[in-house]
Amino acid sequence: MTLDLRRYARQTTLRLIVGGILLILLVGGGLILYFYGGGALALGILCFITGLTPVVAIVFILSLLEWIVKRERGN
């Protein structure tokens, strides 16, 4: 068994991010639904998705650049 700490760190970071997003959606969404109703929940989810769009775009671009650099270093 090989010990790849970079892979482990990347995997752990990804799990923490996904867990945080789920926590925000479930707890925050549940509280919005409880106090304000379904319409407010829909708007809250829309705002959350809108706020995450630039973050996802930046992560995608950086991942694409990393993939290009790794491919070019292999040649």
C-alpha positions as a printed Julia matrix, in Angstrom:
75×3 Matrix{Float64}:
   0.0    0.0     0.0
   1.39   3.39   -0.98
   0.96   6.48    1.12
  -0.1    9.42   -1.05
  -0.59  12.39    1.24
  -1.58  14.79   -1.55
  -4.39  12.5    -2.63
  -5.51  12.11    0.98
  -5.47  15.9     1.53
  -7.44  16.52   -1.67
  -9.97  13.84   -0.74
 -10.38  15.23    2.79
 -10.8   18.79    1.52
 -13.43  17.69   -0.96
 -15.35  15.81    1.74
 -15.25  18.83    4.06
 -16.54  21.15    1.32
 -19.37  18.79    0.35
 -20.27  18.31    4.03
 -20.33  22.06    4.62
 -22.55  22.67    1.61
 -24.93  19.92    2.7
 -25.0   21.3     6.24
 -25.81  24.79    4.98
 -28.53  23.5     2.67
 -30.14  21.14    5.17
 -29.94  23.21    8.34
 -30.29  26.62    6.72
 -32.97  25.41    4.35
 -34.83  23.72    7.16
 -34.8   26.87    9.25
 -35.95  29.01    6.33
 -38.72  26.53    5.61
 -39.78  26.42    9.24
 -39.87  30.17    9.83
 -40.78  31.61    6.41
 -42.31  28.85    4.25
 -41.73  27.19    0.9
 -41.48  30.34   -1.23
 -38.69  31.72    0.88
 -36.91  28.36    0.75
 -36.99  28.4    -3.05
 -35.55  31.92   -3.08
 -32.91  30.93   -0.53
 -31.79  27.98   -2.64
 -31.71  30.21   -5.73
 -29.54  32.74   -3.89
 -27.24  29.98   -2.64
 -26.77  28.58   -6.15
 -26.17  32.07   -7.55
 -23.54  32.72   -4.91
 -21.77  29.42   -5.57
 -21.64  29.87   -9.36
 -18.48  32.07   -9.43
 -16.75  29.78   -6.93
 -17.5   26.7    -9.03
 -16.35  28.5   -12.19
 -13.03  29.46  -10.58
 -12.44  25.94   -9.27
 -13.24  24.52  -12.71
 -10.81  26.89  -14.45
  -8.03  26.14  -11.96
  -8.61  22.4   -12.3
  -8.47  22.72  -16.07
  -5.19  24.64  -15.86
  -3.75  22.03  -13.5
  -4.73  19.26  -15.91
  -3.09  21.12  -18.83
   0.14  21.67  -16.89
   0.31  18.01  -15.8
  -0.28  16.85  -19.38
   2.43  19.15  -20.76
   4.97  18.12  -18.12
   4.48  14.51  -19.12
   5.58  15.22  -22.72
